[in-house]
Amino acid sequence: MSDIPIPPQRGSSWHRLIPAAGALLAALAVALSAYAAHASDGEVQARLQQAALMAFGHGIALAALGLLPVGPITRWMLAAMLLGALLFSGSLVMSQLLGWPTRLAPLGGGLMIVSWVGISVVIAIGRWRG
C-alpha cells in the first residue's frame, strides 16, 4: 500500500486516542467560548472563557504532540495533560452551570504544569523518542 515506513507505534490505540481527544477538546472549547460570549456575562463569562482558553490550548497541543513518535514518559505526560485540562476546565464549567465546587481545578492546573515541565525535560535531555 505505501512505501513509507510507518513506526510501529502509529497503529497503536495510543496514537489515535490522544490526538483525537485533543481535537475533540479543542472543538468543545470553541463551543464553550461561543456559549460564554452569547449566553453569559460578567464573572460567569470570564470563568467560562478561561475554561475554554485552557481547553483549546491544551487540545491543540495534544492533537499535535500526540501524533509524534514518543516514548513512555512522554505518553504519561500527554495523558496527564489531557486529564489536567479536563479537570481544570470541567471544574470551572460545572461550577458555573451546575453550581458544583471548583475543588478539582487546582489539581487539573497542577497536572497541566507538571506535564509541560515533564515534556520540556524529556526534550531537553533528548529522549523524545523514548
N, C-alpha and C positions, 0 to 999 in steps of 0.2 A: 503494500500500500504506500509506504513512504520510505524514502531513502535516508531520511533524517533520523539519527538515533534518538530515541526518547529515553530519558533517565527512568530507571525502574520506579522511582517514586511517582512519576507522572500518572500512573494508573491507580494509585492508591486512593482510598476514600478520603484521606487527609488532603490530598492535592485538589480535591473537588470541594470538600466541606468548608474549609476556612475561606477561600476566595468567594465562594457562593454566599456564605454567611456575611462576609464583609460587604458584598454588593447589596444584599438584602438590607443590611443595617443602614447603608447609605441611602437606599430608597426610602426606608421608613423615616430616616432623618429629614429628607426633603418633604415628605408628607407632614411630619410633625412641625416643621418650620412653617409650612403653609397654614396649618391649623393654628399655630401660635399667632401668626400675623393677622389672620382673619376672624378668629373666634375667641381671642383673649386680649387682655390689655394689662398694663401695669406690671406688678410683681409676678403674676402668673405668666404673662407673656415672656418676661425676662427669663424665668426659670425654664420654661419650655424651649425657648431659643437656645439657652445654654445646653440643655439636654440634646437638642438637635445638632448643635455645633460639635459636641464631643462625639456623638454617634456618627455623624458624617465623616469627620476627620479620621476616626479610627476605622470606620467601614472602608474608606478608600485605601488606607494603609493595609488593612487585612486583605482586600481584594488584590492589591499589587504584590505585597510581600508573600502572600500565600501561594502565589504561582511560581516562586523561585525554588530551586532545589535547596532545601535546608536540612540541617541536622536535627537531632532530637531536642537539644537545648532550645534552639530557635522555635521549634514546633511548640514546645511548652510555653515559651514567651508569647507566641501568637495566640495560643489558646487562652492564656492569662489576659491578654489584651482584649480579646473578644468578651470574655466573662466580665472584665472590668468595665468595658463600655456598656454592656447590658445592665450591670448592677448600678452604675452611676446614672446613666440616662433613664433607665427604667425606674429607679427610685425617685428621681425628680418628676418624671411624668406621672407616676402613680400618686405622688403626694399632691400634685395639682388637680388631677382628675378624680381621684377617689378618696383623697384626704389621708392617705397612708403616711406613716412617718418616713423620713429620709435616712434611716439608720444605715442603709446599705450603700449610700452614695460615697462616704469616705472610704469604705472597703474597695469599691469599684475604682475610685480615683487612685487609690494606692496601688491596685493591681495594674492600672494603666501606666503609672510612673515606673513601677518595678519592671514591667515588660519592656518599656522603652530603654531603660538603663541596661537590662539584660541583653537586648538586641545590640545596643551600642558596644557592650563589652565583647560580645561574640564577633562583631565586625572588627573591632579594634585588635583582637588577638588573631584575626584571620581564620576563624573557624566557621565561617558562614555555611560551608557545605558539610559540616559535621564535626 
